[in-house]
Amino acid sequence: METIRLTTAQAIVRYLLAQRTVLADGTEAPLFAGVFAIFGHGNVTSLGHALEGVRDELPTWRGQNEQGMALAAAAFAKARRRRQIMVATSSVGPGATNMVTAAGVAHANRLPVLILSGDTFESRIPDPVLQQVEHFEAPSITVNDAFRAVTRYWDRITTPEQLVSSLPHAVATMLDPADCGPAFLGLPQDVQAEAWDFPVRFFEPVVHEIARPRPDAARVAEAAEVLAAARKPLIIAGGGVHWSLAEAELAAFAERHGIPVVETVAGKACLRADHPLNVGPIGVTGCAAANALAAEADVVLSVGCRLQDFTTGSWTVFANEDMRLVSLNVARFDATKHRALAVIGDARESLVELDAAVGDYQSPPAWRSRAGEERAGYHAYIDAIAAPDDDPVPSYAQVVGVLDRNQQPGDYLVAAAGGLPGEVNNGWRAREIGNFDCEYGYSCMGYEISGGWGARMAREGGEVIVAVGDGSYMMLNSDLYSSVLTGHKLIVVVCDNGGFAVINRLQVNQGGVPFNNQLVDCRAVQIDGRIPRVDFAAHAAAMGAITERVVGVAELEAALARARANERTTVIVIETSPDEWTEGGCFWEVGVPEVSDRPEVLEARRALEEGKAAQRAGW
């Protein structure tokens, strides 16, 4: 057997280079598109050396924070519909643990990211080494064990030859449509540098294509029977529609059978917003129209959904006691939730087979008419609250309305946690399939700018527009500099509402008093008679971005046009109202005290118990 002597680090890099993939458009490309790296003593001398030798074939991008790098990798994978993967590497210690949060984002959203972290010495002779956290009772534990909870595949490489087994398993996990998620390899510093005679054929090129498991015929027939008896059917489109590239099949199925469609946050832009059967977003951050139909539906076909509490209103949104849930999902775990009739298979192929099995069934005309009326009401409401006016402090809805009205071909909106998810989920009415990324699987503040950077790397043409609140901006903004440094232009709209306004809203709505969320309600000193506020425009300018501070909707609209003409990242800062929100959601269960000296809290507790009485449990 022909062999080649390589270090562990060199073998990893050579293996990554040999992996190929089939993209969404059918073309072939490298499976691993690049590496995000911050080097330290745990990865610079071995892995860094190996990466430097192939810098033209496998580009390495310098990040500013390890969490941001891995978030960018997750957003890249999402924009590529899980067909291409980025690597994130860090040194041992804080560099590694910085990536744990981002691994949680990738895990919750079922996104492939390969995380390579330095580790302490396998020999233990130099222990304790710089940045090592010692466990007296279990010396084999390192901080890298923290990744076990937030990765689909976890391994620590203790000898070079383990790569022959571990790397193929890591790649298979990241490409598995049902188990897709981040993979982690811990790389002890001495093992990275060790050499072994690897089989040459281990590095032969491999072209990967995402598998499309077909559903069981008996389950398809059973689901078809349930659907054919429906008087008020409803389709929930989830992120799995995007991962399966099943948008066209979803539209065809809905059109042939006259079934209205509602979208989850991950499934948004499965259909264009102007599609007559798209009734809008469902759930807590959804619209009244979608939730009204969900309340009456007698059969719900969930396609590629994990049925998060924000989708189901903590399982209160389906008010029809006779409702049947048919769950079409490639993941058994998701398909069998809440005693659903599980159709386990690829979304695209399963929709095609279910379509044939349902035959000529169409939903009753009265139900289709009702859906059309609800849909019209949703768009009328958004048009009204997003309409421009002369108020110098606009609402979130008005800010998102500017972005919505000015969509151009190829534009891609990125947002995440805080108040913006409910606003963009309702107010960004997608004119193109797949032009939206709101990270709400893990609801990670700080995702927005890093995610925008990763998405910009993945997309050609159009603008990547990042909508971020002041709270998220303060948590993680350093990839503004990354985008300037690497030439990946973003348009970033910073909505400054004086703190964590949406959590303040939740606090007050559940009977509490404003406390520690808004700047005016936290412990703060005054400087020159006022609480200090961040000059976000000056801050972004210091990182090389073009910046503007605008007042009101008209100035924002003009600034957005100027930003499109700019050649590098542009940041637009606008003060927004902390008290005005898009309504239309549904019940959401949060913990409210049973005992309190505030009557408002006790009233909120009564409302909670009333809402919980409507929950579907056990099925």
N, C-alpha and C positions, 0 to 999 in steps of 0.2 A: 504493500500500500504506500502510495506516494504521500509524503508528509512535508510540512513546512514549519519551521520553528519560529514561534511568535510569543510575545508576552500576552498575558491575559487581556490587557488593554488593547494591544494591536489586533488580537483575534476578534474582540468585540467590534471594533471599527470595521475590520475587513468583512465580517459577517453582515453588518448593517448595510454596507455598500452593495452586497450581493443580492439584497432583497428588492424585488420589483413589485409593482402593483398596477391594477387596471383602474383608472379613474372613472368618475361618473360619466364622462363623455366617451368612454371606450378606449382612450389612448393609454399607452403604457408609460410609467414614470417610476422614479425611485420610490420605494415604500417609505423610506426615511428621508424627509426633505431637508433636514438640517438639524443643528444642535444649538440649543440655548445653553450658554455656559458662563458660570462665574468660577474661576479657578482659585484653589487654595492648596494648602499643603497636602490635602487628601486626594487630590485628583490632577494636579498640574503636571507633575513630573512624569507620570505614566500615561494616563488617559489624555491629558493635554498634549503630550508629545505625539501620541498616535493620531490625534485629530489634526494637529498641525501638518502632518505629512500628507493629508488628503483634503486640505482646506479648499481646493478648487472643485472637488467632487462631492464633498459633504460639507457645506458651508457651516461655519460656527459663528453664532451671533452673540455678542457680549450683552448680557443683561445688566440691570442695576440692582436687582433684588431677586433672590431665588424664587420667592412666591410669584412675583410678576412673570418671571420666565416660564414657569410651569403653567400659569394661567394663560399666557400667550400660546403655549403649546396646545392647551385644551381648546382654545378658541380657533386655532388653526385647524385642528382636527374636525371641529364642528363645521367650519366653513367648507372643508373638503369632504363633508358627508362621510367621515370616518374611513375614507379611502387612502389617506396619506397621514403619516405620523411624524411628529417632532420629538426630539429627545431633549430632556432637561438634565443637566449634570451640575453637581455641587460638591464642595469639599465635605469633610466630616463635621459633625457638630451643628452649630446654628445654621449653617448653610443648608444642611439636610433638613432640619426641622422647619425651616422657613417654607419648604416645599410641601409639608404635610397638608396644609390648608388647601393648596392647589390640587393635591392628589384627591382630597375629598370632593372638590368640584368635579374633577374628571370622573370619579367613581359614581357620584350621584347622577351625573348626566350621561353615564355610559359612554365615555369618550376615551379613545386610546391615546395614552401618553407614555413614553418610555422614560423612566426616572433612573438615572445612574448616580448613586451617591458614594462618595468616599466613605471608608469605614476605618475603625481602629485596626491595629496590627493583629493578624491572626496568630502570630507567634506569642503575643502578649509580653515579650521580653522588654520592650520600651515603656510598658504601661506605668502610670497613666500618661498618655500622650496629650499634647495640646488639644483642647476642646473635647476631651473624652469625659463622659459622665459615667462614673463607676457604680456598679451594682454589687454591693458586698456579698449578697446571698446568691447571685447568679452572674458570674463574670462574663458569660457569653452574650449577655444582653448589652446592646448599644442603643443610642437614640434612634437608629434606623429601624428598630423593632416597632417604633411608633407608626410606621407605614403599613403595618399588617392590617390595621383597621380600615384603611382607606385605599387599598389597592386590590385588584382582582388576582394579581399574581405577585408573589413575594419570594425572593430568594437571596441568600447571601453566598457569594462565590468564595469558597475556601480553598479550592485548588483549580488550576487553569482548565483541567479536562472536564470539569463540571459544565463548562459552557456548551459542550456538545449536546448536552441534554437540556440545559436551562434556556438557552437562547431560542430554540425552536418553540418551546412551550410558551415563552413570553410573547413571541410573535403570534402564535396561534390564539392565545387569549385575547390579545388586542384586536384581532381580526374576526373573532367569533361573534356572529350577530346577536347571539343570546347572552353571552358572558362578557361582552366587550367592556373594557375599562382599563385603567392604568396598570402598567407592569413596573415592578421595582426590582433592581438588582443592587445589593450592597457589595461594594468592592473594597475589601481591606487593602491598605496601602502596600503591604508587602506582596500580597497576591497579585495585585495589578501588575507588578514588575516581574513576576515569575514567568518563566518561559516553559513551553511544552511543544512537543511535535504533533501539531494538529493535522488531521487528514486533509489533504488538499480538496477533496470533493465536498468537505463541509462548507467551503466557500464558493461552490458553484452557484451561478445565478438561479434564482427561483422567482417565478412570476405568480403573485397571489391574486386571487379573485374572490370577493366576498361570497360565501356560500348562501344559497337560497333554499332552506329546508321547506319541503312541501308539507301541507297539513294532512292530517289523517282524513280519509274520505268519509268515514262515518261521522266524524265531528262536523265536517262541512255540510253534510246532508242534514244533520240535526240542527245546525245553525240556520240553514236555509228554511227549514220547516218553521222555526220560531219567527224568522223575519217575515215569511210569507203570511203569517197570521197577524202581523202588526197593524194596528190602526193609527198609531202615532210613533213611528220609528224615528230614531235620531242617531247620527254618527258623531262620535267624538274622535277627532284627528289628533294624534299625539306625535311626539318626536320620532317614533319608529317609522312613520310615513316618510319622513325625510331620509332616515338612514337607509331605508329600502329603495329609495328613489321611486316611490310609488305614487307620487302626486297625480300623474296623469290617470292612473288606474283608479285612484280615489275619486277623481272628478267624474270619470266615466261611470263608475258604479253609482254614485249619487245621482247623476243625471238620468241614467237609464231607469232607476227605480224611484226617482222623485223623493229622495230622502234628504232632509236638511242636515247641514254639517255645522258643528261647532268645533272650536280649536282650543287646545291647551296652550300654555305659554311656549312649550317646546315645539308644539305642532303648528304654531302660528305661521302663516304664509304657505301652508300646504295648498290652499286655494287662494287665488286673488281675492281681495276684499270685495271687488265688484261682481264676483260670481253670484248669480241669483240664489244659490242654495247655501251660501256661506252666511250664517246668521251671526257670526262674531265669536268672541272669546267667552269661554264658560268659567264659572267658579267665582272665587273670592275677588280676584282681580279681573273678573269678566264683566259682561254686560247684562242688563236686565232681560234682553231679548233671548239670549242663549239660555239663561237660567230659567226663564219662564217655560221654554220648550222642554228643558230637562225635567222640570217639575211635573209635566204632564206625560212625558214619553212612556209608552208601554213596553218598548223594546229599545235598548241602547246597544249599538254596535261600537265598541271601543277598539280603535285600530292603533296599535303601537303606543299605548298609554301605560304609565305605571300608576295612574289614579292617585296622585298626590292629594293631600287634604285641600290644597288651594283649588284643585280641579273639582273635587266632590263637595266642597263646602263642609269639610269634616263629615262627609257622608250624610248630608241633609238635603242636597240639591235635588235628589231623585225622590220626589214626594209621592209618586204613584206606587201604592203598596203592591200592585200586581206587576210592576216593571220587571222584565227579564233582561239580564246583562249578558251579552255575548262579547267575549273578550278575545280579539284576534291579536296575537303577539308571538314573536319568535322566542321569547323567554317564558319558560314554563312558570317561573315564580310570579311574573306579572299576569300571565293569562289566567291563573287559577285564583287570583285574589277575590275575596267576597263571593265565593261559591259561584263564580261566573261559569257559563258554558264556554269552556276553553277551546279555542281553535289555535293550536300551536303551530306556527309556521311563518315564513317570510311574508311581510305585509303585501308586497306586490303580487306574488304568486297566489297567495291565499285569497286576495280580493278577486283575482281573475277566476279562480275556481268557485268561489262563493257566488260571484255574478252569474256564472253558468247554472249553478244549482238553484238559484232563486228564480231564474227564468224570466217571465214577463211581469212579475209582480211590480206594482207601483203603489206608493202610499196614496191614501184617499185625497181627492182634490181639496177637501176642506182643510186637511192638515197642511198641505203645501201652501194653501192660501194664508193660513194662520202664520206659518213661518215667514212668508213674504211680508206680512203686516208687521211682525215683530222686527224683522230685519230693517224695514223702513224706519221704524221708530228708533232703533239703535243709531242709524246713520244721522237721523234728524237731531238726535240728542247730541251727538259728537259735533256735528256742524255748529250747533248753537253754542256749546260751551267752549269750543275752540275758536270761535269767531274773534277777529281782532277788534280791539277797542283802544281808547286813549289812556288806559290805566298804566301808569309807569311801573307798577309791580304786577305783572301778569300771573295768571295761574299756570301750573304745570300743563294743564290741558291746552292752553293757548300757545305755550312754547312748543309742545309736541305738534300742535296744529300747524305751526310754521314749517316744521320738518316734513310733516305729512303732505301739505299742499305743494311743497317744492321738491318732491321726489323726482329724481332723474333716473334714466336707465342705468342699471348697474349699481345704484346706491344700496348700502347695507347698513342697517341701524344696529348699534350695540348698546345694551344697557344691562343693569343688574339690580341689586337689592336696593331697599329703601322705598321711597314713594314713587319712583319712576316706573317700576314694572306695571302697576295698575294703569298708569297713564299711557305708556307706549303700547301696552297690550290692547287698549281700547282705541287710542288716538292715531297710531301708525297703521294706516289701512293699506296693506301691501298691494302694490301694483305689479309686482313680480313674484314668482315663486321663490321661496327661500331667501328673501332679502332682509332677514330679521334674526337677531340673536340677543335674547334676554336671558341671562343666567339666573334661573330661578329654581333649579333643581337643588342647589345648595345655598342659594340666596347669599352669595358671597360679596359683601361690600369690598370694593377695591378691584373687582374683576374688570371694570369697564375699560379703563385706558390700556391695561395690559392685554385684555381681550381684543381691543381694537387693533393693537399692534400685531397680534397674531393673525387676526382676520385679514388685515391689509396684506400680509405676506401671502395669504392663501388666495386672494381674489385679484382678478385682473379687471381693469376698467372701473368706472363709477367712483364714488366716494365712500369711504368708511366713515360714518358719522357716529360719534360717541356721545350719548346723553348721560350725564353724571351729576349727581347732587354734590353739594359742598362737603357733606359728611364722608361720602365714598372717596372723593378727591383727596381729602386729608389722609385717608388710610393708605392709599397707594397711588402715587402720581409719578413716580420716577421713570416710568416707561414713556412719558412724554419726551424725555430726553432720548430714550432708546429710539423712538420713532424719528426724531430729528437726526440723531447720529447715524442711523442706518438708511435714511431716505425713504421711510415708509410713511407717507403723508396721511394724517388724520384730520378730521374736523371735529373738534371737541366743544360741546356746549355745556358749560358749567352752570347749573341752576343753584343759586345761593339763596337758601331760605332760612339761614341763621342757625343751622344745627341739624339735629336728627328729627326732622319735623313729623315724619310719618309715624315714628314710634311715640312721639309726643301725642299725636292724634289717638293712637291706640291706648296710651296711658289715660288720657282724659276721657275717652269714650267708655272705658271700663270703670269709671268712677273715681279715678285718681286725680291728683292735682299735677300741673306741669312741674316736673322735677328732673333736673340733670340731663335733659335732652337738648333743649334749645340753649343757646349761649346765654340768653337772658335769665335762664332758670338754673344755671349751674354756679358753682363757686368760682368767682372771677374777680379780679381787680379791675379798677377803671384807670385808664390812662387819658389824661386831659379830659376827664369828665365822661368818658364813654368806655364801654367794653371793647377791647381791641378786636378787630375783624381782620381776616386775611385778605390781602390784596391778591386775588387769584390771577389777575391779568399780569401783574408784575412778577409773580412767582413763576408763571408759565413762560414769560418772556426771558427770565433768567436761565431757563433750560433750552433756549433757542427757538421757541415757538413764536410765531406771529400772533399777537394778541389784540383783542378789543374788549372794552367794557361797553355794553349797550344798555339802554333804558327803553323798555316797552317793546311791543310786538313789531312795530314798523321798523325800528332800528335793528332788531334781530333779523328780520327778513332781508334787509339790505346787507347786513354783515355776512349772512350766509352766502349771498351771491358773491361777495368779495372773497370769501374763504374758498369758494370753488375755483376762483382764478389764481389763488396763491399756489406756489410750488412746494411749500413745506407745511408741516403741521401748524394748524391755526386753532387757537383757543378763543372762544367767545364766552364772556361771562355776563350773566344777566341775573338780577335779583328777582326772585319769584316769591309768590305768596306762600306762607307756611300754613294757611288755613283753608285753602280751596282745593277740593279734590274731585275727581271723577267718581260718580256714584254708579251703582248698578250691581254691586257684588251680592254676596249671600253670607250666611252664617259661617263663622270660623271659630272653632273651639280654642280658647286660651284659658289659662288658669286664672280664675278670679276668686279672691278670698271669700270663704264662708263666713268669717267673722271680721268685722271692721267697725270702727266708730264713725265712719262716713256713710250716710244714707245713700249717697250716689254709688258707692261700691256695692252695698247690699242690693240695690236695684239692678246693677249690672249682673250680680250673681243670680238674681231671679231670672233675668233675661237669658243668661247662660243655661240655666236648668231648663228653661222653656225650649231653647234651641236644641239641647241635647235630647229632649224627648222626641224630637223628629229624626234622630239619627237612625240609620239602618245598621243593625248589628246582628250578626249571626246568619242572616239571610236564610 
